[in-house]
């Protein structure tokens, strides 16, 4: 299920509007003097305008050359003229992408917002350093902020082995876990939780992806459907323009697809608390009462 941020943006781009990938001509290289870029796959005798007013994205280029709007398109030659000159023209064989949404200000914004809708099952080991007032989960895991994210709590040392009674509440934006302590603190508390997809990048804790090559552990269709509906929420005029001709999904269709994918990969249940209905003995004379 590992994907890159670039893969996610490409899949989202296919859903939100016209999208294509083409390589620059290897036999007729682009020249800085004319600023044209040649794409053999765009040659057409029918004169159909395929790319004017789309965004041309060069993922391997510098920030100054990363994206341009297509100003003019010559179907006979497959030449594309950008809105302003390149500092370094695309070399022969470079793969370029053509996007409906602005890659920086619209597409990536929708993709990052969509990741906030996606959740992954995770099992984290919380250090029970607090006894009175409960265990502050948010202090240890900043992404763990809502009670519904907790699916199960277990005791354990090197690994979880037994269910623990628990309850939770929020305080000053922090999620507090209570109800699983007896007279003695356990060595470890294992929490099965729903982790937001943006919080795990390149195999480590993160504040979110920032570069094309950043790796995410989320299903591609799940994340792309979330980004699609976020694009409808944030840029409705742009999405409506693409869907008006019946060539792209409507907002209703996008919402139905995200609901379907969330039902497969997302949280299926959102419990608030779980616990034992009877007094439980923890050994060494410790006793607790779980929530009823």
N, C-alpha and C positions, 0 to 999 in steps of 0.2 A: 504493500500500500504506500510505499515511499514515492513521493513525487517532488519535483522542483517547483519553485514559484513560477518559473517561466512556463512550465508545462500547464500549470493551473491557469495562467493568464491566456495561453493559447486556446485552451478548451473553453474558457469563458468567452473569449472573443468570437468563437464560432457560434455561440448562442445569442449574443447581443446584437449582431449585425453582420454585414459583409466582412469576410476575412479570407486572406490568401497568403501563401508563402511562395516566393519566387526567388530564383538565383540570378544574379547579374550575369550578363553575357561573357563567356570565356573567350570567344573569338573576336568580339568587338568591344574592348574594354571602355569603361566610362572615362571621360576626360574632364579635367578641371576647367579647361578653357570654355567649354559649353555648358557644363553643369548638368548635362543629361545623364540619366542612368538607363542602361539598356537591359531589358528583360525579354529573352526569346519567347517565353511562355505567354507573354502578353500580346504577341503579334496576332492580328486578326484582320481578315479581308472584309469582315462584316461591319467594321467601324463602330463596334459596341464599346462604349466608354465603361471600363471596368474599375478604374481606380481613382479618378479625379475626386478631390475633396476627402479622400481617405488619408489616414495617417500612415506614413512609411516609417517603420521601426527597425533600427539596426541595433541588435542587442550586443554586438561585439564592439561597437564604436564608442568613442569618448562621449561624455555627457553633452558636449557642444554639438555633436553630430548624431545623437541617439535617435531623434525623431524629427520628422518634417511632414507638413501637409503636402499632398500632391497637387500642384498647381495646373499642370498641363500633361495630357497623355496623347501620344501619337500611336494609334492602333496599327498603322501600316508597318512601323518599325519596332513597336514595343518599347518605345522610349518614354521615360517619365521625367518630368521636370519638377523639382521641389519648389516650395514657396520662397526659399532663400538658399544661397550657395552653401556648399559643404566646406568645412575647413580641410577635410580629407575625403576625397571622393570614394565611393564604394569600390573595392578591388574586384577583379574578375572572380566569379564563382561565389561571392558573398550571398548568404541567404538573408533576404529581407522579408519583413512581415507587413501586411497592409491591414489596418484596423479601422473600424467604425468609430470607436471611442478613443479619446485622447489617452494614449498609453500611460502617461504619468498622472494626469489630473482626474481622469475618470475611470479607466480600466483598473489600475492598481488600487485606487480608492475603493472600488466595488469589491475587488478580490479580498482585500484586507478586512473589509467590513463583513464579507461572507464568512471568513474564517472565524469571526467572533460568534457566528451561529452554529459552528461545527464543534462537536465534542468527541473525545476519545476516552475509552475506559482505561483507567490507570490504577495502580496499587502503590501507594506511597507510605513510607515509614516515618511516622511522626515521633519526635523526641518528647516524651512526657515530662518536661521540666517543670510543669505547673500542676499544682494539686488543687489549691483553692481558687475558685472562679472558673475552672475549666481549662481546657487545652486550646490555645489560640492557634488554629490551623492556618489562618491567613498570614500570620507572622512568619511561618515556616514555608508556606506555599502561597505566594501572593495571588495566584490565579484561583485559589479555592476560597470563594466569597459567599456562596449561596447554599442554604441548607439542602436544597434538592440535589446538589452535586454529590452528596454523600450517599453511597449505595449500600455500604457495609462497613462495619468496624470489627476488627479482630485483635486479640492479643497475640504476642509472639516475641521471639528474640531475633534469630537470624531470618526467620520466615514466619508468616502468620499460621496459627494452628487452631485457634478457638474463637468463636464468636463472643463479642462483648456487648453488653447492654449499653445503649447510648441515647443521648438526646443532643440537640444543638440549638443555639440561638445566635443572633448577630448583635454586635456591640461596636458602635463607632466604625462601621464598615468592615469589622472583622468577624469571621465565623468562629464561634467558640463551641468546642465539643465537650460535653459533660455526661455524667452518669455511668462511666465505666471504671471509676476509681473506687477501690475499697480502702482498707487501712494502709495499704502499701501500694506504691506506684509500680506498675509493671515496667519491665525493661523497655518494651517498645509497644507502640500502638500502630497497627496497620489499617489504613483507610483505603477502601476501594471507592474511587471517586471518578466523576466525569470531568476530564481535563479539556479546556478549550484548545482547539487545534493550533492556535497561534502561539501557545506557550511552550511548545516543544519543537525546536528547530535545530537541524544538524545534530540530532542525537543528544541534545542538552536543553536545560532550562533556558528560556528566551523571552524577550519582550516582543517578539514578532519577527517575521522575515523582512529583509530589506534588500536583498540582491537576487538576481535571476537564478543563481545556482543554489540558493538556500533550499534545504531538503525538509519536507513536511511529511509527517506520518498520518496521512489522511487519505481516504478514498477520493479519487479524482472527480468522479461524477457527483459525489456528495458535496464536495467543496465548490465545484463549478456551478451546481444548481443553487447553492446558497449565494454565490457571487452574482448569479443572474438575477435573482429576486432583489438583491440589494441594489443592483444597477437600475432596476425598475423604480425602486423607492427614491433613489438619489438623482437620477437623470431621466425622468419620465419622458421628456420631450424627445430626447435622443433615441430612446428605446421605441417610442411610439412611431417615430419616423421610419425606423427599420421594420416594424411589424405591420405598418399600414397596408403594405402590398401583399400581406399574407405569406411572406417569405421567411419571417422570423416568428418565434413564439410570442404569444400575447402575455400580458401580465398574469392572467388567470392560468394559462398553461404553465408558466414558469413557477407559480406558486404551487400548483399541483405536483409538479416534478420534484420540487424541494421537499414537499410534505412526504412524498413517496420515499425519497432517498433518506430523509431523516428517520422515517419509520424503520429503515433497514440498518442504518449505521449509528443513529443518534440514541439518546436516552429514551428507553421505552416506558420507564416508570420514574416517578419523581417522589420517593418517600421522604417524609419529613423526619421521622424518627422510628427506631425499632428497639425492642427491649424484651426482657423476660417478664412473664406474668407472675413469677414466684421469686422468693428470696433465693439468691444463688450464693453458694459457698465457693470461695476462691482458693482455699488451702491456706495453711499457716494462720488460721483463725480469722481471715478476712471475710467480711460479709458485705454484700451490697443489695440494694433493691433497684431493679430496673424500672423504667417508666411503664405505666400501665397503658 
